[in-house]
Amino acid sequence: MSSTWTLAKRAHKMNPSVIREILKVTEKPGIISFAGGLPSPKTFPVEAFAAACETVLRTDGRAALQYAASEGYRPLCEWVAASMPWDVSADQVLITTGSQQGLDLVAKVLIDEGSTVLVETPTYLGALQAFTPMEPNIVSVDSDAEGVDVDDLASKAKGARFLYVLPNFQNPTGRSMSEARRQALVERAAAIGLPLVEDNPYGDLWFDQPPPKPLTARNPEGCIYLGSFSKVLAPGLRLGYVIAPKAIMPKLLQAKQAADLHSPSFNQRMVSEVLKDGFIDRHVPTIRALYKSQCHAMLEALQKDMAGLDVVWNTPDGGMFLWVRLPEGMNAVELLPKAVDKGVAFVPGAAFYADHADPRTLRLSFVTASVEQIHIGIAALAQAIREAVKG
Amino acid sequence: MSSTWTLAKRAHKMNPSVIREILKVTEKPGIISFAGGLPSPKTFPVEAFAAACETVLRTDGRAALQYAASEGYRPLCEWVAASMPWDVSADQVLITTGSQQGLDLVAKVLIDEGSTVLVETPTYLGALQAFTPMEPNIVSVDSDAEGVDVDDLASKAKGARFLYVLPNFQNPTGRSMSEARRQALVERAAAIGLPLVEDNPYGDLWFDQPPPKPLTARNPEGCIYLGSFSKVLAPGLRLGYVIAPKAIMPKLLQAKQAADLHSPSFNQRMVSEVLKDGFIDRHVPTIRALYKSQCHAMLEALQKDMAGLDVVWNTPDGGMFLWVRLPEGMNAVELLPKAVDKGVAFVPGAAFYADHADPRTLRLSFVTASVEQIHIGIAALAQAIREAVKG
């Protein structure tokens, strides 16, 4: 028997995640991977989750296993609202299936075919993937070590639906926006009427001091804010949240209902149980300390092993990533298989550009590998670069 | 500060779920609700889940809490593939965040603005909600007590992307397709090249004998099959699955990555652990027995209380719902507040029609209320109808 499948136009624009394809290659035993954006599993509070599971199933099991409100478990919405550094009502919080789903809902509600959507240069690959099915025209805004250039933004903003921006320890670069840049961005965006979609999965992972306050705190009616429990608790529960102005929330909620009815009620209750009594304030400092020491180890190794190679990199103040630029004429996509031959993997930076990719860039995660692996892996990467330079 | 939010065109077509709005009204204490599509929480295997949580976190906790493959947890994909009554490879199984997400992914991959999508009369409201954001032209196919009329289908199928069909104990009507109708539908659809999207959340909930084999088993290359753990285990874990031909799976997978990266790895491992050793074969018969007895109670109560009222209803062979038609001239939407005043709630049937709604219809769930509540609630509903007839 036959049948005729006709794909939607948007399906032809979808692509497999370059990162997930690379991860498949680099999951071979023996490869030291700086490629993934995976939090260190050492930081997962397994014991706290086990206790929370037991409590939730014993005290509230049948409700935890039943269908639930699309908005999210109310105590969790209240916790999120109370944890923000500006005045947020629990009614403005929508619990999502990871913050990736927040991007999908934002795309559905705000992007028409051909709409201009502005992003940083470079930007989070998962956002590009979430926006693409709604067929926008994605435009990169010039960016420097502090984030988007507000003059370039203003020159490209006419008719744009929003700017998507990751101000804290950005994925992929690890860079953060300064206080002055944040204020300038928010004021300029408001002046030209441009909404902001602020993504903040890494903001709590600072090393020495917390980052300046969020963009949304400065203009709550002009911003949608996305947060996540993936980096401060664990990603495998798939819980994030969206905080949106009252004008937008009903449509995000309807999109959420249509997408998956609601995020797992069991997981929401588990996380809500774990968050009781200030757990996060005791737990997150242990993640910060670990990631800071691993970042330090990677910076030391780069300093030592890349000497004389004309390789440059930044020094993040938090998060999970740092950003490397190879010598002139070198291409990170071409370097990758040579590095994998030496036993080390990374993600070529090209994947993170909406347009005009810089082929010399690459992203390194410093959180999943151990300090010992970092030393071995960076030495191997330097050797691969050295051979490629000679090549 | 100001900002200018511009909603996508599709956002104006989205609506709040009528059912979820009704559920909010009917959640008042003292209301007996036949409105929700909620499985009976009595059937949730809380103890088995508690044991599985403990095992998963103890033996495999860090992997269960980490990011994971978009395809799903491989042993769960394998279990799903092996449980189907036709030859399915685990590579054709995609684990979704509830089967509602399967509908969202199908819509993204197969529906363009203006595409014709065919549905039964009436059909599942959640499917209408999932398809609507992709802006199809949804067309109802005439249907009788056995499901879609294949001649009417053929007359409307030109250029249609697919027919969405729920062959077993359909939501909302509770009706099932006979063996002959299934075979006729599959053969006619194949002859005209029309793909089928088969949704089967209720197929395991039969009372006396299993339903005929799925449509997909008869033409796997011409069908996408959606399944769910919500009705045989518990909905609060949000786990379902899609089985798709190899031609379609890569695009569904890319849409899945963009939508929420993957479904919760912890939940997938929990369910996989619970399913070991044939648990489902011991557990599901207890659900069938409970729902059969509650369906029987509701049919008895209808027989007794609706006598002389010119109300008609069907007799389902399984599932969670039955379908009622009020006397000529009566409107279920207008009846609802009067019924709620008497302490009983239902869902007016109009919500389930893509077009040409029959205002006299309503859906009753027999699974959430107890037998005692069923007797009280049906008597109250009959009284509301009696007064409306007089009124």
Interface residues (C-beta under 8 A of the other chain):
Chain A: M1 S2 S3 T4 W5 T6 L7 A8 K9 R10 A11 M14 N15 P16 S17 R20 G36 G37 L38 P39 P41 K42 F44 V46 F49 A50 C53 E54 L57 R58 G61 R62 A63 A64 L65 Q66 Y67 A68 A69 S70 T96 T97 G98 Q100 Q101 D104 K108 V109 L110 I111 D112 E113 S115 G126 Q129 A130 T132 P133 M134 R161 V186 E187 A189 A190 G193 L194 P195 L196 R218 N219 E221 G222 C223 S230 A234 P235 G236 L237 R238 P245 A247 I248 P250 K251 L253 Q254 A255 Q257 A258 A259 D260 L261 H262 S263 P264 S265 F266 N267
Chain B: M1 S2 S3 T4 W5 T6 L7 A8 K9 R10 A11 M14 N15 P16 S17 R20 G36 G37 L38 P39 P41 K42 F44 V46 F49 A50 C53 E54 L57 R58 G61 R62 A63 A64 L65 Q66 Y67 A68 A69 S70 T96 T97 G98 Q100 Q101 D104 K108 V109 L110 I111 D112 E113 S115 G126 Q129 A130 T132 P133 M134 R161 V186 E187 A189 A190 G193 L194 P195 L196 R218 N219 E221 G222 C223 S230 A234 P235 G236 L237 R238 P245 A247 I248 P250 K251 L253 Q254 A255 Q257 A258 A259 D260 L261 H262 S263 P264 S265 F266 N267
